[in-house]
Amino acid sequence: MNTPHPGLPMTVPAEGLPARVRIHEVGARDGLQNEKAIVPAAVKAEFVRRLAGTGLTTIEATSFVHPKWVPQLADAEELFPAVADLPVDLPVLVPNERGLDRALALGARRVAVFASATESFAKANLNRTVDEALAMFAPVVARAKAADVHVRGYLSMCFGDPWEGAVPVPQVVRVCRALLDMGCDELSLGDTIGVATPGHVGALLTALTEADVPVDALGVHFHDTYGQALSNTLTALRHGVTTVDASAGGLGGCPYAKSATGNLATEDLVWMLRGLGIDTGVDLDRLVATSVWMAAHLGRPSPSRTVRALAGSGADSHQEQ
């Protein structure tokens, strides 16, 4: 590890920011589901365990979708029991009632549904209209809440759509409100193709507040397609958001939106938050080592700038640690 001087990054707090941010780690699900190669369940389980060892408290484990659609996660029944003993939250994605049945049978206590703010993406991802998708999710959410299970609602294409272009803010607010009214405990605002800019992020968060959507129920999920993920995250923090989705090593994209590139790298996020004096509870060195280890299994270097800076040649040579 090319650890910098222990005084770096220098901590310089800024006004109007939270004292602590909860990182919702998505690398093991959102990241690995976009890999061309099938990662063995044992490697995925070790990845989750190593992530838990860094201090991350929320690690999205897998998705209970039909193997035909996401073959990379066809091993959910094998993987989840292998990590269920970890003392962290392990959310799983459930696209429908069948997926919920599978998750509940294994003892999952946190699930997520995946909606769209646009008709084009709802058709591409779910083969339904936006309202048809919401109707499909309603019994899933109701049953999960009846079982005292926490429900997260993902909302894709909040800032732009590859088929429709710009997405009107009121359109996003309507679907957010519908998911909350349905019973979702938390919403994740997705910049699926990475086109958001800080002003747009601020405008959406302001509109959601005006629609009585509580900011403590919101998380943000930025992709770094145009290099805007960290600036967008900082804007969200200034608006009171304290939950940020990120992916170890910057793994992930979106299989249904070809212009989408990787998620915000967890390491890059932690570096910025550390410099701002914001607590995450994450050991950055252990996180970098974990991403270097996974890069070795994937056979390519991590795209995270912080991983490359701290791991040096190790991140490029795929040496396991």
N, C-alpha and C positions, 0 to 999 in steps of 0.2 A: 504494500500500500504506500503510495506517495503522499503520506499524511502531511498537510501543510503545517506551518508554524501553529502551535496550540492556541495562539491568540486570534486565529482566523477561522471564519470571517469575524471581523470585529462586530460586536453587538452594539447596534445603534437603533434603539426603539423609535417608532414613529407614532404620532398621536392618531387616535381613532381606530386602532387595531385591537383585536382580541388578545387576551393573555395566553390562550391555549387554542390549538386547532386539532380536531380529530381527523386523522387521515383514514379515508376509506380505501383500503388497498385492493386494487382490482386486477393485479398482474396474473394471479393464478387462474382467473376466470376470463376476463375480458382480454387479457394479454395472450394467454396460451390458446384460446379458441381461434385466434387469427393466424396461428402458425400453420404452415403447410404440412409439416411433419407431425405425426402423432407422438406426443410425449407420454412415456409410460406412466401408469398410475403411481408407481412407487416413486418416480422422480417428482411428480406433481406433489405428492404427499410430503416429500422431503423439502420441497420448495416452500410449501405452506408452513412447515415446522420451522424452517430457517427464518422465514418472515416473522413468525410469532416470536422468535428469539431476538429480534431486533427491537422489540418494544411496541410494535404495531398492535393495536387492540381490536381492529376490525379488518378481517381478511376474507374477501369474497372467495369462496372455495370452489364452486363449480356451478353447473347449470343442468337442471333436469328437463332438458329439451329432447325431442326425438333425435336419435343418432343420425338419421338421414339428413337433418338440417345442420347439425354441428357434430360431425364425427369425432372431432378433437376432444369432446367432453362426453363421449359415450360411456365412459367408465365411472360415472357419478356414483353409482351404487357401490363401487369398489373404493373410490377415493374418500367419500365423506366419512365412513366409519373409521378410516385410517387416521383421521385428524380430529375426530369429534371430541377427543379427550383434552384438547388444548384449551387453556384458560383464556380464550379470546372469543369474540363474536365471529361467527362463520356464516354470513348470509349466503343464500343460494338463489339462483334465478329459477322461477317457475312460470312457464308461458301460458299454462292452462290448468284446469282442475286435475288432469292426469299427472302433470308435473308436481302439483301440490301434494297429491296422494303419495307419490314416490318420496318426496322430501320429508313429509310428516312421518312416514313409515320408518325413516332412519333417524328421527328425533330432531330434525332441523327446527330451530326456534326463531330464525330470521329468514324471510323470503323476500323476493323482489319480482315485480312484474315490469314489463318493458313496453311502454306506449310510445306513440309518435305525435308530434305536433303538426305533422303535415300528412296530407292524403297520399302523396306519392310514396313516401317512405313506409306508411302503414301498409300500403298495397305490396311493396317490395319485400317488407320484413315479415308481415303477418297475413298477407293476402286478404286484408279486410279494410274497410274504411276506418277512419279515426273513431267514429261513434260505435261501429261494430266491434272494434277492438276493446273499447271501454266496456261495452256490454259483456264481452267475453271475460274481462277481468273482474267484473263485479262479484260473481259468486266465488271466485278465487280469494279475493280480498275478504269477503264476508266470512268464508269458512276459516281462513287463517286467523282472523280476529276472534272468531268464536273459540278457536283453540289457543288463544292468548299468545299468538305468534306475531312478532313485529313485521310490518310490511313496508317495504320501500317501493316507491314508484319511480322508475326511470322514465325520463321523457327525452326522446331523441329529437334532433333537428330544431332545437330551440332558437338557433341564430342564423340558420341558412340551410338550404336543401339543394342537392345537386341537380334536381329536376325542376324545382319550382323557384329557385333563387332565394330572394329575401323572404323571411317569414315574419308577418306582422306580429308585433308584440301582443295585441289583444287575443290573437289566435292561440298563442302559447299560454297566456293567462287562463283562457277558457279551459284548456285541457288540464292544467295544473289544478284549477279549482275543482274540476270533475274528479280527479284522482283523490284529492283531499276529502271531498264530500263522500266519496266511496268508502273511505276509511283508512287510506294510506297514512302511516305515521310520519313518513319522511319522503321528500321528493329530491331527485337528482336531476339538475338541469344540464342536459347534454349538448355540447357544441360538437356534434358528431363529425363534421367535416372541417372543423378548426378555423372557421371564418369569423368568429366573434372578435370584436375589438372592445376596449374598455368602456367607451361611451354607450355602446349597445348593451353591454352587461349591466351597467348602472341603470339604464332605462328600463330593462326588464325587471330588475330587482325592485325598482321604485314602483313599477306598475303592479307587481305582485303584492307589495306592501299595501298599496291602495285598494287592492282586491281582498284585503284581510287574510292574506296568506302569511302566516307567521314566519319570520326569517329563521327562527330556530328549527323549523321543519325543512329547511332547504340545504341542499348540498350542491356543489358545482362539479362538473365533469368536462374538463377542457382537453381538446386535442391540440397538438403543437404544429399543425400543418403549415401555418404562416408565422410561426415563432411568437405567438401571442399568448400562450397558455399562462405563463407566470404573470404577465401584466394584467390579464383578465382575472386571475386568481386574486391578485392584490386589490383590484377594484371590488371584487366580491367581499373580501374581508373588510374593506372600508364601509361596506353596506351592512355589516353585521353577520355575514355568513361565517360559520365556524367549522363546517364539515367540507372537506375537499377530497374528491376522488383522485387517485394517482396510481400509477403502475410501476412497480419496481423495474428499474432498467429502461423504462419507457416502452415496455412491450405493449402491443395491441394496436388496433385500428377499428375497422368495421367491415365485415364481409359483404354487407349489402350496400355499402357506399364506397365505391372504388377510389374516390378522391381523398378518403380519410387516411391520415397517417397516424403515428403513434400517440398514445396517451401522454399526458404530462408525466414526466419521470418523477417517481417518489423522491429520489435523491436530490434532484434539482429543487423540488419543493422544500425539502428539509433544509437544504443549504440556505435558501432565501429566508425561511422562517427563523432559522437559527440566527442569522444576521440581524433580524428584526427583534430578537429577544422573545419570540413566540414559542411557547413550549409545545412539543409534539410527543415527548416521551420516547423518541426513536434514537437508537444508536446508529449514527450515520456510517461509521466504519463497518459495522456488522451488516448493514443494509447493502453497502457497496460490495462487500465480499459475497453476499448472497446473489447479487445480480451478476457478478463475474462468474460465479459457479453456474448459474443458469445459462449464461451466454456460452459457456463451454458445452453444455448439453445441446444447445441449439446450433452450435457451430458457426456463430457469428458474433461480432462485438456488440456490446450494448450501445444503443443510440444516445443514452444519457450523457450529457456533457460532464456532469459531476462525477459519474462513474469513471469516465475516461480520464478526467483530471486527477482523481484520487487513486485510481488503480494503475494508471500509467500503462506501461507495456503489457501488464497482465490482462487488461481489458481487451487488448487487441490480439493477444496470442492465445486466448481461450484457455489459459492455464487454470485448472481447478484449484480451489483453495479449501 
